[in-house]
């Protein structure tokens, strides 16, 4: 398996992040905390694309989740070696596949496990997970092991068709997928196979696949919001994510601010 050119393309978003950096299990982590009261025993674990939580885009998205009542934890799953923001620049010489060879399961999963263990030690009982591109692969893995309560993934990378879908069908973890038109990692035939295996009420815990016309792999995090279709997809995908999380990781005191 490998990544694609769209895994390392897109734009940087404008805004001032409102969260702060903390250490969980020895892992540097961006934390977005709701201003109002929120359930202390529930968190949203955000697993990033290759740019990690250092890219402001990820921080701003985490802040959006916090505004909707979810304390959002974004660990540096690359241990200080995420793709540099300059890799988004035209003519970048960033060596994607070389970088990818250094960040397999053996390097990445222990970091995630340390963060989850630290959250449990702090009294967290229920974890929802959202993953983008690279991070979606690990959301699937956590669901396989029953370590999370709900999965929300957007333009997932590194999944195997149909193996990962068939394996997911044996879990009890509800799944939302934000898919799009142009996606080498999760193309039309993969999307259709997901519907075939999980859709139509066959996956009892709950399955939804949203489709955002005219969008390209990475649109939820790195899409150009000056493009009306991308902006509609980004906003629609976020609203769908919040709706799904509220259904499967509910809290009476969460007030939606979408």
Secondary structure, DSSP 8 states (H G I E B T S, - for coil): ----GGGG-----------EEEEETTEEEEEE--SS---TTEEEEEE--TTTTTSHHHHHHHHHHHHTT--EEEE-TTTT----GGGGSTT----HHHHHTT-SHHHHHHHHHHHHHHHHHTT--EEEEEEETHHHHHHHHHHHTT--SEEEEES--S--TTHHHHHHTTS--EEEEEEEEE-SSS-HHHHHHHHHHHTTTTSTT-EEEEEEEEEETTHHHH--TTSHHHHHHHHHHHHHHHHHHHHHS--TT-----
